[in-house]
């Protein structure tokens, strides 16, 4: 008896597959024309002592790029020492170094000063030193000590990230040691206000001079300590917090921008409330949050007071998010800078999702388009000597943010945000430093999943996937095949849960497929006629150049001694037979369209039917 084999194919009005393309839709740098210098990686200077306290006394005139003053450092010895080392620019002149009322000798080499102590200081001992200096600071990175003008008035500001703190004060330029508390005293002309970290304690005028005192009792990384000086106008917004308290948002703005700023900065209120609700309460609530205007082309998240070129919603959302991700928990190396910038970028996006939902899809689309504009690049920073690579917008900011978006997709909202809360509350990381494995540990502990493959593919390696979705329906069964190619050879296949939305009969449904290899086939039951299919409609997956097409289930016919092609077809179908056989073609209703005999050769069956599905 001849064996019967049932196949089906699609007759298309085109010669090729019927195609339905799926249209895939900081410090935040807005624009910056300053040269980004390539500097040495983070310093290990001062690894034998912990900084406990700094008192800064500076005299600043924004009309002049110049600083004079002294820095008092209280430290605890970690191992017996006979000398102290600080990172400090050789462009500045040291007037004296005072230790227990004694002037100490020092040497300076490669922007490191070495201070010779009169004896050995024992492990665990608290001690102090005070360095007096003056001069014109150099400028590196994004401009560590800068001057400009607004409305004919000079403004001077600092921006020390990543390596620039030592351009203007002697410090440990490290990502291993935060100073536990600081006092900042700045002497200026009475016409000026000084913005800085922490809480404003006093502004005391004497003649035409004024001393401004800021104080912070929260641990602070050296690059997050900052000052800005000009004729600021000041006002406050207040954020109602859980429990009935309110948080002061202190705004220092240019007088000529005061009226417009006062209409914009209240947007920070729902932003802070959102971040509180998603993670933990604002982490510096005993002091303040604030904005200080400056002329650099973007924003910088100085702890408790972000410096801002303007007060757009995006910029405020980004810099504010850094107070949690970057200031409370700071990246423990510049390789891990995405822990600062990827998070701030994603939380900026979350404000769209929650408050401007009509903009959320386009925000994601724009990020995808930028990330996939090049085929390579990892979130993991591979060159920490290059400031441009550290703060690469496509990789550190955007791809870092989309890595988080995909983690949220894989883990679910509850697990994802619980993991972030756990990460921010970790006593070893809170007000300290973290590296990527620390975040992974919290994500795995919260989810119970092993995320090694995910991070190897999306964080350490490069590129992104492109998907081809081939589907058809034989009511009620829908068949689907998912093929994947990758843009970079470092990853041969990205393992992701793939959402596909089916439309038809005036309704739709989304099914998530566990895609573990390219070419994987799936079936699902949909009790109505499907007329279109969309891959990843909500843009959960970082991908590009995706294609959705109708087709038929691929069958291996080698055991049947048959080859049938092409599929879909236009006017004919070829059948290569190794034995004689018969065929019958029917439409979806079972009506016979054509039948005949095939011989041991390549046969061509001419088709004159309308486009559709045939058996």
N, C-alpha and C positions, 0 to 999 in steps of 0.2 A: 504494500500500500504506500502511495506517495505521502510523505510527511508534509503537513500543512504548516506554514509559517505566517503569522499575522504581523504586518508592519504598518506603520502609518507615516505619511510625509505631508509636507506643506507645499501647496502650489502657490507661488508668489507671482505678482505681476512684474517683478523685477528679476533680473538674472542673478542678483546676489541676495543675501539674507535681507529680510525686511528689518530695517534698523530703527532703533529708538534710543537716541543718545540721552543719557542722564546728565543734565547740566549741573555740574557741581559748583554749585555756587561757592621814665622809667628811669627806676629812672626810665622814664619813657622819653625817648629821643624824638622830638618832632622834626627838628632840623638842626644841624650842627656843622658849621663850616670850619671849625677849628681843627688843627692837625692833631691826630691821635698818635702820640709817641709810643713806640715799642719799648717797653720797660722790662726790667728784670722781674721775675716772679716774686711772689710774696716773701717778705724778709723773715728770716729766723732769728733776727737780732733780739736780744733780751730773753732768750728761751730759758734762762736760769733764774728769772724772777717774774712775779706776778704784779701787775699794776693794780693798786687798790684805790687810788684817788689821784686826781689831777686838779690843781688850781691854776687857772690861766689869768694872767694880768697882761692885757694888751692895750696899746694906744694906737688908734686907727683914725686916719683922715681919708675919707673916700676920694678926695681930690688927688690923692697920691698913692701909687702902688708901693706901699711901704708898711712894714710892721716893726714895732719895738715892744719889748716887754719881757716877761719871764714865765716859766712853767715850773711849778712845784709838783713833784711826783713822789707819792708814798707807795712803797713797794714791799712785797714779802719775798724773801729769798727761798728759792726751791732747792738750791744746792750751794755749798760754800763758794763764795765769790770774792775775788780781789779786784775786780773791775766791773764797770757797768757799760753796756753798749746801747746806744739809741740810734734809730734812723733819723737823720737830720741833714738837710741840704747843705753842701759846702758853699753854696752861694750866699748864705747868711753868715753874719759875723757873730761869734760868741764873745760876749763881754766878760763873763765870769761864770764859774760853776761853784756853787756853795754847798758844802756838806758839813752839817753840824758846826756852823760858823767858821768853817775852814774853806779856803779857796783851794780847789783841786786842779791838778794838771790834766790835760786831755790831748788826744790826737784825733785827727780827722782824715778819713780815707774812704773814697768811693761812697760818699754820702752816709757814712757811719761814723759817729763820734764814740771814742773809747775813753772812758773816764777812769783814771787810776785811783783806787781807794787807798786810804792810809793803812788799812789792815784787811783781814779776812772777815767777812760777815757770815755768820753761821746760818745753816738751814732753819727756816721757820721764823727768822728774825724780821721784824718790821723796821724799815728805815726809810730815809727820804733824801732827796737831792733837789736842788733848784738851779735852773739854767737860765741865765740872762742873755739876751741876744737882740739883734736888730738887722735890718737890711731889706733888700728887694727880693721877695721870693720868686723863684722860677715858676714856670707853669707847665704842668704835664697832664697826661690823660685828657680829660675834658676841660682842663683849665682850672688848676687847683687853687689859684689865687688870682681873681680877675677883677677888672674895673671896666665900667661902661658908663653911659649917661642915659637919663630919661628926662624928657622935657627940659633939657639944659642943665640938669642936676646930676652929679656923679653918684654912682652906686658901686659899692665894692662887695664882693661875695667870695666865699670859698666853696669848692666842690672837689672833695678829696678822693672820691672813688675812681679807680681802684687803689692806686699807689701814692696818691698825692698828699696825704696828711703830713708827711715828713718834709714837704716843700715849704711848709710854713710853721711847723712846730716840732720839737723833738719828741719822738714817740716810739712805740713798738708798732711798726707798720704790719701788723699780723692779723691773721684770722684764727688765732688761738687764744687771745687774751682780751677780754673786755675790761675797761676800767669801771670799777664798781660805782663810783659817784664822781661828780665834777662840780666845780664852781667856775663860772666864767665872768670875769670882770673886764669890761671894755670901756676905755676912756675916749670920748669923742667930743666934738663940738655940740653945744646944746641944740643945734638945729636938726640933729640926726637922732634916729632911733636905731637900736641894735637888735636884730633877731638872732636867736640862738636856741639851744636845746633846753628842755626842762621847763621850769617854772620861773616866771619873772618875779624876782625878789624885791628889787628896788631900782629906781632911777634917781640919782642924787646929783643935783646941779651945784656947781661952785664957780661963780663968775661965768665965763663963757664955755666952761667945760662941764661935762656930765659923765658920771660913772654909772654904767648899767650892769646890774648883777643878775645873772641867770644861774639856776641851780638844778641839777638832776641827780636823783638818787637811784636811778635805774642803770644797770650795766649797759655800757655803750661801746661799740667797736670804734676804733680810731678813725676810720674813714667816714663815720656818721656824725662826727663832731664838726660844727660849722658855725660861722657868723656871716651876717649880711648887714651892711650899714648904708643908710641913705635917709632922706627926709620922709620916712614912711608915715602914712595915715593908718591908724589902728582901730579896729572894731572887732567884736566877737559875735559868733553864732553859738548856739547851745543845742546839744543833742540830748533829748530825753533818753535816759538809759533805764534798763530793767531795775526794779527796786525803788524807782522814784528819783534817783540821782540824775544830774545832768553833767555832760562833759563840755568844757569850754573849747571852742575852736577859735583861736586867736589869729586874726588876719592882719598882716602887715602888707599894705598895698601902696602903689604909687598914688599920690594925691590926685593926679589927673585921671586915674582909673577908678577912683573910689566909688562913684555912683554905679558904674557898670558892675564892679566886683560885688557890690552889696546885693545885686540881683542874682549873681551866679553862685557865690559860695554857700548859700543855704542848701544847695544840692548835695552838699557833703553830709547833711543830716541823715537822709534815708540810706546813704551809702554805708556809713558807720553802723547804722542799725542792722542793715543786711549782713555785714561781715560778722557782727556780734552773733546774729541768729544762726549763721552757717557754721561758725567755729566757736571761739571763746570771746568773752568781753574784751573790749579795747584794752590792750596790755599796759598802757601808760596812764591810766585814768587818774592817778593821784597828781598828775602834773597838767597836761593839756594835750590837745592836738593843735596844729597851726599851719598856716601858709605864709610864706614870705616871697614877695615878687622879686624876680631877678631877670636879667636879660639873656640868659643862656637859652638855646633853642629847645626847651623841653622842661623836664622837672627832675628833682633829686630828692629822695626820701629821707632827708636828715631826720634823725630820731626826734619825734614829737613836733617837728616843724619842717614840712616839706617846702623846698624852694621851687617856685612855679613861674613859668613864663607867662601863663594866663590861667584862667579858672574854668576851662572847659570841663564838661562832665567826665569825659574820658580820662583826661589828665589827672583830675582830682581822684577819680576812682582808682587809677593805677598807683599813684603815689601813696594813697591812704592804705591800700592793700599791703604795701611794703611794711607798714608798722607791725603787721603780723608776720609776714613772710619776707625777711630781710633784716628787720630791726629786732623784733623779739627773738626769732630764730634766724640766725645769720648763716649764710653759706660758709662751710668750714674750709673751702678752698675755692679758687677761681674756676677750677674745673667744674664745680658744682653751682655755678652762678645761676643756673636755671631755677634752683630752689628759691632764689629771689625773684628773678625776672619772669620766668615762666608762670609762677604763681600769680604775680601781680597782674600780668597780662590776662590770665584766665579769669581772675576775679573782676577785672575791668569788664570782661565779657559777661560775667554773671549779672552785673548791674543791668545789662541790656535784657537778659532773659527775664529778670524779675520786674523791672520798671519800664522797659521799652521793648516789649516782646515783638513788635513789628520790625525791630532792627536786629533781632537776635540771629535770624537766618543769614542775613547779609554779613553780619560780623563774622560768622563762621566761614562763610563762603570766601570772604576777603582773606582770611587767614590761610585757608587751604590754597587759594590761588597763589599767594605769596610763597608759601612753603614749597609748593610743587613747581614753582617757576624754574627750579634747578633740580637735577636728578639726585644730587648727593647731599652730604652734610649730616652730622650727628648733633643731637642735643648736648651730649657730652662735649665739653670744651677741650679741644685737642691742642691748643696753643695759648697758654696763659701768659706768654710774653707779649702777646699782640692784643692791644686794647680793642681794636676793631673786631677781632674774633671773639673776645670775651663777651662783648655786647652786640653780637651779631643779631640784627632784628629778625631775620628769617629763621634762625636756628635756636638761639637762646630764648628769645621772646616768644615768637609765634609757634615754632614747633614744640617748644617746651610747654606752651599753653595747651596745644592740641594733644600732647601726650597725656596731660591731666584730663582732658575731655574724654579721651578714649578709656582711661582708667575708670572714670565715672561710669561710662557705658558698660564696661566689663564687670564692675563690682556692684553697680546699683547706687542710687543716691544715698541711702541710709548708711551703707557700709563705707562708701567713699568719704562722706563728710564726718562720720564717726572716726575714721582713721586719721583725718586731718586734725580733728580735735585732740585725739590722743597724741599725735605728733607735736602739736603746739603746747600741750600740757606736760610733756615728758620733762621731768626735773633735770635730766642730764642735758637737755637741749634748750629749754626755756631760758631766755636771757643769756643764751650762750650760742654755740655753733653746731651745725649739723652738716652731714654729708649725705649723698644720695642713698647709700645703704641704710642709713637711719630711717629715712622716709619709707623705703621698701619694707623694712622690718615692721613698721606700724601698719602699712597697707596689708601685709601678709597676715599679721596677727589679727587684724580686724575682719579680714575676709576668709581666713582659713585656706587661701589659695597660694600656690607657688607661682610667683610672678617673675621668675628668672628669665623665662623665654620672652615674656613681654618686654622687659627692660633690655635684654640683649638685643632684641630686634629694633625697638623704638627709641631707646636711649643711647646705647653704646654704638650701634651700627647705623647705617645710613639708608636714605631713600624712602620710598613709599610704594604701595601696591596700586595696580590698575586691575579692574575687574571686568569680566565679560559674563553677563547673565544670559543664558539661553533657556527658554521656557516654552511649554505648550500645555494645553489642557485637553483631557479626555474625560468629560464630566463624570463624577465630581473631582477626579484626580488631576492635580497639577504636577507636572514634572519640571524640575529645575536643575540646570547644571551651572556650576560656578567655577570659572577659570580665573586664574590670577597670574599676572606677570609683575615683576618688580623693577624699579628704576635704577637700582644699584646692586652690583654683585655681592655686596657684603651680606645681604639677606636674600635667600632664595625663595622664601615664602613667609608671609606675615600671617600668623594665626590670629584670627579675629572672629567674633560672632557677627554675622552679617544680617542686617535687617533688610527685608524686601517687602514692599507694599504692593498689594494686588487691588486693582480697581475694577469695578463692573457692577451692573445691575443697580446703579445709584448708590453704591456703598463701597467700602474698602476694608481691608484687613492687613495687618502687618505681621509677618512671620519672621522669627529670628532663626537663622541656620548656623549650626556649629561647624564652621568651615575649617577643616584640618588639612586639606591638600587640594592642589589645583586640579580641576576636572571633576571634583566630587559632585555626585548627583543626589538629588533629594526628591521626595514626593510629599505632597500635602493634599488634604481634602478641602476643597472650597465649594460650597453648595450652590454656587451661582456662576454664571458665565463671566469669565475674566476677559476684560477688553484691553487692559494695559498693566504694565508692571514697572515700578520705579525702585531702583537700587538706593538704599540708604537715604530715604527721603528727608530725614532730620539732620543729616551730616554728622553722624557720630564717628565716622571713620575718616582718617586722613588718607585720601586717595584722589586720583585724577585719571582722566582719559578713560572713563568707564563707559561701557556699552551694554545696552539691554536689547536683546533680539529674540524673535520667535524662532523656534527650531524644533527638532524632534529628538526624542531620547536616542542616544547613541547605542547601537547594539553591535556586539562582535559577531559577524556573520561568517567567520572563517570556517567554523565547523559545518556550516550549511553550504559550503562551496559556492558562496554568493558574494558579489560586490554590487552595491546599489549606490548610485551617485548621479547628480548632485542632490543636495537637500538643504534648503528649499530648492524648488525647480521653477522654470518658467514654462517652456513649451514641450519639454521632453524629459525623460528619465532614462539613464543607462543602466542596464542590468547585465553583469558579466556572470554567465553560468558555466559551471564546470560539468553539469549534467543537464539533461533536458528537464524542463519544468513548465508548469502552467501558472498563470497569474489572473487575478481578478482585482480590479480597482473599484472601490465603492466610496460614496461620499459619506458625510457624517450621519445621514439618515439611513444608510444601508443600501441605497439605490446603486445598482451596478452602472458604472461609467464606462468601463472598458474591460475586456478579458481576451486571453489568447494564450499561445504557446511560445515558449522561449527555448532556444537551442544552445548547444555547447559553443557559445561565442559571445561577443559583446553585442547585446541587443539594445535597440533604441525604441522606446515606447513614446509615441507622439501623444501629447495631451492637449485637448481643446476645451478644457473646462474652466470655469471661473475660479479665481483665487479662493483658497480655503484649505481645510484639512481633509485629507483623503486616506483611506485604508487600502 
